[in-house]
Amino acid sequence: MRLDTVIVLVLVLLTGSWLAWQTRPPEPPATERLRVQNLMSGESEDFRRVTGPEPLSFPEDHAQHPDYQNEWWYFTGNLETAEGERLGYQFTLFRFALPPGEGLDSAWATEAMWMAHLALSDGRSERFYQAERFARGAMGLAGADEQRWWLRDWEVRLDDPAWRLVAEADDFALELELTPQRPLVLQGDAGYSRKGPDPGNASRYYSITRLATGGEVRIGDEVLSVEGLSWLDREWGSSQLAEGQAGWDWFAIQLDDGRDLMLARLRNEDGSDSEWSYGLLVEPDGRSRYLNAEDYRAVVERRWRDANGNRWPVEWRIEIPSAGLNIRTRAVFDDQHWQQSVDYWEGMIDIHDQGSGEAIGRGYLELSGYGEG
Amino acid sequence: MRLLLESSRRFFYRHPGQLLLALIGIAAGVAVVTGVALMRDVLIDALDSATESLSGSETIRITDPRGPLDESLYRQLATTPGAPALLPVLSSRLRYGDRMLELLAVDPLSLDRDSAVRPTGSATGQLLTQANAAVVSETTLQRLGLGPEGVLEVSHSGETLKLEIVATVSARRELDDRVIMDLAAAQHLTGRRGELSFIETSSQHRDWLIEHLPEGLELVDAQQRRESAAALTAGMRANLTAMSLLSLAVGLFVIYSVLAFLLVQRRRTIGMLRAVGVTQGRIQALLALETVILAGLGALAGLALGTLMASALLDLVRQPVAELYRMVASAGIRPSLGLYATVWVMAVIMALASVYGVLREAQRIPPGQLARTVHETRPAGLQLSRWLPGLLLVSGAALIVTTRGLPPVMAGLFLMLSGCALLAPAIGMQLLRLFSVRGSGLMPRAIKMLMSSRQRLAPAVSALSLALALSAGVGMMVLGFRATVDDWVSRLISADVYLTVSQGQLDSQDVEDLRAWPEIEMLTSSRQIRMDDGSMVVGYDLNRKAWAAFEWVSGDRESAQPAVEAGTAVLLTEPMARRKGLEPGDRIELATPSGAASFDVAAVYRDFSNDRGLVGLIGWRFRELWQDEQRDSIGLYLQAGTGLEELESKIADAYPAGNLTTREQVREQTLAVFDRTFRISWALAILVGMIAAIALISALLALGLERGREYATLRALGLPRRGLAGVVLTQTTSLAAIAVVMAVPFSMLIHAVLSLAVQPRAFGWSLALTWPWQPLAVIIPLALLLGTAAGAYPAWKIASRDPAPLLRAS
């Protein structure tokens, strides 16, 4: 080919590609994730801090505590259909207080940002459904009082003695009745749950560890009647994580022998266990015992790698000599990975006896601080 | 064919200037068409894209036809079980210098996960709690010349707001010139507590909304919004389209004139090719292929130039759209492959059609013809009957006079311009003949030589005179229009000063208060409501001076005033009357918050403020129907002897947020908006003028080069170099002169058709025809100067060339 032809062709090609490049569709914007550490450890003088035990009273303390920076209402539960098929769910309402505003002349002016997480683990298809919502604490869009905790039309309403949970996402929905089977237990020291060397690295924390649960779950167009056990965690404070802490592994276990076990293993940024890890063992009669870091040992047995290459410890060996427990926990399926504004893992687990291999209970596991590299 | 292509390649190597001119001609025409098409699309498609980038594509919008939405509707819908994600939006206009920005206030927490301004980290907190926190796109920041985390000083209803940019969002063009804020802060700053402009959601939730929406609200989908944007900007887009098509026509004349000239130069080659057995069909195929390649390459360059041009000139279109139609269009164009392909194919086909005559002529070249015959053959393309130009002019005029729509008037104008194009060379040559018969000497001789190749020069003369006429005609229309608007606004504003307030409202009580002031002789006041289709309803409280200020198009004050004051009749502006086909005596029905109300049309008056039209009714009846006691402005007529400064200080005390605008300031502001509106027309007129310059240079260079042999003869006969240069310069200058002379009546024709037919049909208002001389005063000397300058190169080249080889060739 002659040189001039080549030059013309190159020019045509360049112009053509420049024009084609002009017609490219707009790039989707980069979405940024919220970092758990930022949400939980931001220290601010504008808010009260939890620095020691204080008496709690109910139902008043079921309502929000606007003086503190963050707070959550946290339900998890293992469910079963009549055919014995496994399902798990999570419904959480988070409140994040905002720095004091400038007294805006508007009904939209707000002091808090609310976030709700709704998830459903379908053990049959090993699919994890998740939905996230935000709302401001204004215009009646979100809030929590003694009787009702809500974000738009997702709500938990006290229908004494039971709680009614109703939440509907695009492709799944929950409508459950949760009846406490044992009294509310205060975590830590009478509800003062310390997580670091500074007495202010703490939260107010109580739980209802066993709620008999029944109702309906909708997946797509399919409606399933379900029964099972749920767990409620309530926590508020202004600075939960100490400097140098990277995240936590949280276990909520309901054993077939009637005991309930909560373990919160705090991790340092270097990967080691924090000395501030803690736990709680609840006896069938409702009596409970605080566990500190020395009381138990949790070892990762298997990790699952997500699409981003992050490795989540989904299988554990846990020893609690003082309770005579040597157990193995296994995710019912691996991919129960939250991937919305916050990156974490929250899913149903099976509990087996380490020695006999026998199934001895069920529970929920939360892993945080692994997906933010 | 390979051999043929080779010969054509060699030819262009020898005449790179000709090649370049052909390419530039077509590229310039295509560039204007592409640029205008892209800018036109922005006015329709991209209007929606800002909210689209916030809440996703294919959205549906909840609006209240009676005004702003009550924000409690959002709570009611959002907390209903099964509610979809809903985005509440409050939109306002902000002014930044002479730029309009759109304030989009949203609830950041209701934004879709994929939304461009998704809450992240501390910026969300600032947005939610700070009274002046705002987010803009990175490109907006650049466009406004601000650094990150800068302070944006804007004005809203006359009040200065200092917004702190707390974050930028990724550079999506759709958010250009948008300022995103939180609803609470925006309601607080703009004093619009309780209001939303609309609620937006994905259109897949239409059924849910229909089921749950209260009575009286409307659902508007993206298609409807695009249609209403299209209707609003129809006039402006039609104007742009007309200009772009005319530019393309001029570009095609350029390519025709170049190709026709190339054929002359290759007559010898083609004759030889025919002699060695190349068939007529082959020759034609070669020329057609050449045209396709030339036009194709030129058009490709034109697409690129047009894209650049649209990006550069877009603001000239966006500004007036924002001012006049309250729509801040996207600052980025959105080219599509479909558009590029359409324009490219159209350009190539039109180029082929325009050189059809040249192809026919090539067919007639007998084998072995090595040079032009003494008696020049007429190019087939121009073997047109004598009555064709007349027929085109008459049928074009008939089309314009007998129809009412905009497309026929454009078609009519096109026909008339085609007639002019055909007429131009014939009349121009007659004029030259007049010059040549007078006197003897070198100049008449030079002109006679020029006339001997009149057929060859015809397309150049046509292209030139049309392009010049178009530039001048558009310029005359704009200037004439400006004079009309100036006259109208000066007459209409009869009060000495106008009072408006930037925060809060003026109402009936204020009118009564002011009436009692000793400084004030009398008052007028008005309240405007914008309807869905962009038209306005105005409640007027007028005094005798204000009544006298109306300029009646039909009907008169004597009969109109009593009927309007009695509340049974309304006044219509000319655009409104024309759009609805109404005249005095007809009935008009208005949708009001109190239900439909019917009125007589009392009179139609002249107005250039809104091309969607305006209905005026008497204030008390307006307040009764709209339940609205507010006034947008109060016109104050001062008692003789009252000083403006005295009044200003008194107003400042009584109305701290009050602004006084004098009559002269109103006039200046109106004309400033007008000037901004027509900047794009000037830009296009200048572009067409540049194409005209290209056509002129191409024609003149061709002329100079083509006649080399004859110049050689003159040199051989003893004409000195200087004399020869004089001959060439005379010829090019006279060619420019006849183009200019022809351009004068053509420009007047274009001006008349644009003013008397296109403006009324596109915008609804009629213009009085005036004859501004300035555009011609610029274009005539410029074209003559260019004519002389473009002759200088061939003159120098020919004069310095050895005549012998050229003579030998003959």
Chai-1 contact restraints between the chains, C-beta under 6 A:
chainA,res_idxA,chainB,res_idxB,connection_type,confidence,min_distance_angstrom,max_distance_angstrom,comment,restraint_id
A,T15,B,L300,contact,1.0,0.0,6.0,A-B,restraint_1
A,T15,B,A304,contact,1.0,0.0,6.0,A-B,restraint_2
A,L19,B,L303,contact,1.0,0.0,6.0,A-B,restraint_3
A,L19,B,Y340,contact,1.0,0.0,6.0,A-B,restraint_4
A,Q22,B,T307,contact,1.0,0.0,6.0,A-B,restraint_5
A,Q22,B,P335,contact,1.0,0.0,6.0,A-B,restraint_6
A,T23,B,P335,contact,1.0,0.0,6.0,A-B,restraint_7
A,T23,B,S336,contact,1.0,0.0,6.0,A-B,restraint_8
A,T23,B,L337,contact,1.0,0.0,6.0,A-B,restraint_9
A,P26,B,R172,contact,1.0,0.0,6.0,A-B,restraint_10
A,P29,B,A116,contact,1.0,0.0,6.0,A-B,restraint_11
A,P29,B,S170,contact,1.0,0.0,6.0,A-B,restraint_12
A,A30,B,S170,contact,1.0,0.0,6.0,A-B,restraint_13
A,T31,B,R118,contact,1.0,0.0,6.0,A-B,restraint_14
A,E32,B,T120,contact,1.0,0.0,6.0,A-B,restraint_15
A,L98,B,G125,contact,1.0,0.0,6.0,A-B,restraint_16
A,L98,B,L128,contact,1.0,0.0,6.0,A-B,restraint_17
A,L98,B,T129,contact,1.0,0.0,6.0,A-B,restraint_18
A,P99,B,T129,contact,1.0,0.0,6.0,A-B,restraint_19
A,G101,B,T129,contact,1.0,0.0,6.0,A-B,restraint_20
A,E102,B,A131,contact,1.0,0.0,6.0,A-B,restraint_21
A,L104,B,A131,contact,1.0,0.0,6.0,A-B,restraint_22
A,L104,B,A184,contact,1.0,0.0,6.0,A-B,restraint_23
A,L104,B,H188,contact,1.0,0.0,6.0,A-B,restraint_24
A,D105,B,H188,contact,1.0,0.0,6.0,A-B,restraint_25
A,D105,B,R193,contact,1.0,0.0,6.0,A-B,restraint_26
A,S106,B,A184,contact,1.0,0.0,6.0,A-B,restraint_27
A,S106,B,Q187,contact,1.0,0.0,6.0,A-B,restraint_28
A,S106,B,H188,contact,1.0,0.0,6.0,A-B,restraint_29
A,S106,B,R193,contact,1.0,0.0,6.0,A-B,restraint_30
A,W108,B,L183,contact,1.0,0.0,6.0,A-B,restraint_31
A,W108,B,A184,contact,1.0,0.0,6.0,A-B,restraint_32
A,A109,B,A184,contact,1.0,0.0,6.0,A-B,restraint_33
A,F134,B,L109,contact,1.0,0.0,6.0,A-B,restraint_34
A,A135,B,L109,contact,1.0,0.0,6.0,A-B,restraint_35
A,R136,B,L109,contact,1.0,0.0,6.0,A-B,restraint_36
A,M139,B,R75,contact,1.0,0.0,6.0,A-B,restraint_37
A,G140,B,R75,contact,1.0,0.0,6.0,A-B,restraint_38
A,R152,B,A78,contact,1.0,0.0,6.0,A-B,restraint_39
A,R152,B,T79,contact,1.0,0.0,6.0,A-B,restraint_40
A,D153,B,T79,contact,1.0,0.0,6.0,A-B,restraint_41
A,D153,B,P81,contact,1.0,0.0,6.0,A-B,restraint_42
A,D153,B,A83,contact,1.0,0.0,6.0,A-B,restraint_43
A,E168,B,G82,contact,1.0,0.0,6.0,A-B,restraint_44
